[in-house]
Amino acid sequence: MGHALKPVVMVGQHGLSESVLAELESTMAKHELLKIKIRAQERDEKQQMINQIVEVSHAHLVQVIGNIMVIYRPFDEEPQIILPRK
C-alpha cells in the first residue's frame, strides 16, 4: 500500500523543526499511512530522526528504504486500514 505513495512530509538538512513536526501531525490527521523523505548526511543522524518521528507521531514504523520511511497510525475514529491481529 505504501509503495504507490509519494512522500508528503520532507525532513531537510536542518532536522525536525517545529514546523516539520506540525506538518507531520496535521498530515497524520488526514492519512493513516504516510511516506516521509529524510535528508540526513549521516546514518546515525537519519536513525535518530526516524526514532524521533515514530515517537512524536505515536505511529508504527512500516519500513525504511534508503532515505524514505513509511509510518502507520490508525485514525481514532473509523480507521480505513485494518491490520490483522496476531
C-alpha positions in Angstrom: 0.0 0.0 0.0 2.8 2.4 0.8 4.7 1.7 -2.5 2.4 3.9 -4.6 2.5 6.8 -2.1 4.5 10.0 -2.8 6.5 11.5 0.2 4.2 14.0 1.8 6.5 15.2 4.5 10.1 16.0 3.9 12.7 16.4 6.6 15.6 18.7 5.4 19.1 19.1 6.5 18.0 21.2 9.4 16.3 18.2 11.0 13.0 18.1 12.8 12.0 21.7 13.3 8.7 22.7 14.9 7.2 23.5 11.5 8.1 20.0 10.2 6.6 18.4 13.4 3.4 20.5 13.0 3.2 19.4 9.3 3.6 15.8 10.3 0.8 16.0 12.9 -1.6 17.7 10.5 -0.8 15.2 7.8 -1.3 12.2 10.1 -4.8 13.6 10.9 -5.6 13.1 7.2 -3.6 9.9 6.3 -3.1 6.7 8.2 -0.2 5.6 6.0 2.4 8.2 5.4 5.7 8.3 3.4 8.4 10.6 4.6 11.6 11.6 2.9 14.6 12.3 5.2 17.7 14.2 4.0 20.4 13.3 6.5 24.1 13.3 5.9 25.0 10.6 8.4 23.4 7.2 9.1 23.2 7.8 12.8 21.6 11.2 12.2 19.0 9.6 10.0 18.3 6.9 12.5 17.8 9.5 15.3 15.3 11.3 13.1 13.4 8.1 12.3 13.2 7.3 16.0 12.0 10.8 16.9 9.4 10.8 14.2 8.0 7.5 15.4 8.0 8.7 19.0 6.4 12.1 18.3 3.8 10.8 15.9 2.8 7.7 18.0 3.0 5.8 14.8 4.3 2.4 13.8 7.3 2.2 11.6 6.4 0.1 8.5 9.7 0.3 6.6 12.8 2.3 5.8 14.4 2.1 2.3 17.2 4.5 1.7 16.1 8.0 2.7 12.3 7.1 2.6 10.4 5.9 5.6 6.7 4.8 5.8 4.7 5.1 9.1 1.2 3.9 10.0 -1.1 5.3 12.6 -4.8 4.3 12.5 -7.4 7.0 12.8 -9.0 7.2 16.2 -12.5 7.0 14.6 -13.3 4.9 11.7 -9.9 3.6 10.6 -9.6 3.0 6.9 -6.7 0.4 7.1 -7.4 -2.5 9.3 -4.4 -4.7 10.1 -4.9 -8.4 11.0 -4.4 -9.2 14.7 -1.5 -11.5 15.7 
